[in-house]
Structures are given as C-alpha cells and as structure tokens.
Amino acid sequence: MVEKNIIQFSLNEEGLKELYLTEVHKHLEKIEMDTILMDSKQLCQMLSLSWPTIEKLFLSDHRFPKIRVGKKWVFNRREVQVYINLWTDEIRQLGGKVNI
C-alpha cells in the first residue's frame, strides 16, 4: 500500500489583508523615522505634544536641536531623540512632573 502525504491549508483573506497592511504601515513608519529633518508638525506628532507646549518647553532651551530656515523651524530627528532622552531623565530626577 502506497502512503500519500496530503497537506491541506486554508487562508483567511481578511486576516491576511490585515497582516499585510500592518507590515506596510510598520515599513512606512520606519521610512519616516529614517528621514533626517522634520518640520514642526512632525515634531508635534513625534512627541505627542501641541506646538504651543513644545514652544514653552523646548524652543527656549539653547540645548534643544533646532534650525530656523526662513520662517520655518526644522529639527534633526536623531538629535531630538537624544535631547528628549536626556530631558526625560532630568525630569524624572526632579520628581517626574512638568509645569507649563
């Protein structure tokens, strides 16, 4: 008697579509994170803060990595990340509360 191996599988098209879109979204986020400069809108999105809050907390700090190009502010993404890491450490050492 000859034994045959049969493999059966089924695909859930909606699940596959969701997985595909999730992976595409992750890839697009990575591409965005790899860009060097970002504008004020992207900075707000990155920090989950409003522009007025960013102005009060960071723009007056000479250590904050900012560049003025005409009337527009631009920010080096990696330098901002380094600054924010240091800033959050400082805030935690002071009790973890920020007054605006």
N, C-alpha and C positions, 0 to 999 in steps of 0.2 A: 504494500500500500504506500502510495506517494503522499507525503505530507506537504501541504501548501501553507505558507505563511501569508496571511492576509492582514493588511493594515488598513484600518478604517479611521477616518477623522472627519470632523465637520468644522466649518468656520462660522463664527458668529460675525456677520458682516458689520453690524453696528459696533461691536466690541473692537473689531479690527480697525474700523474707521476712527474710533475714539483713541486707540493706542497710536495710530499714525499721526493724528492731529496733535496729540500730546508731545510726541517726539519732534514734530516740526516746530511746535511752539518753543520747546527747550532749545532747539538749534538756533532759532531766531533770537531768543534771549541771549544766547552765548555770543552770537554775532554782534548784537547791540552792546554787550558788555566789553567786547574787544575793541570797540571804537575808542579812539584816544580822547577826543574832546566831546563835551556835551554842553548843551545850552541850559538856560535856567529852568525850562520846563522839564527837561530830562533829569536835572539835579533834584527838582521837587519830587519827581517820581521815584528816583533812586533812594531819597531819604525819607519819603512819605511825609513830607512837611510842606506847608504852604510857602510861597515866595516871601511874604512878609516875615514869617518866622525865620526863614533862612537869612534874610537881611539882618534881623535883630541878633541872631545867634552867631553868625559866621562872617558876614561880609566886613564887619568892623574889626575882625581879628586879623592882624597882619600876617599871621601864620597860615591862614586859610588860602589854599591854592586857587587863585582867581586871576583871570586875564580880562582886561577890558578891550574890546575890539570895536571902536566907534562907540555906539550907544549900547552895544550888546556885551553881556558877560558870557565868557566861556570857561569851562572847568576841565582840567585833566582828570579823567575818571579814576585812574590809579592813585594819583596824588590825593584826591578827595577821599578815597577809601582809606589810605594811610592816616590822613588827618582825622577822619571820623573815628577810626580805631583808637587813636591817642586821646581824642576828645572824650569818648565814652569811658575810657579808663580813668581820666581825670574826674569826670562827673561822678563815677562810682566811688572814687576815693573821697569825694566831698559829700557823700551821702546819697547820691543817686537821684537827686531832684534838680530840675532846671526851672528857674523862674524867669519868665519872659517879661 
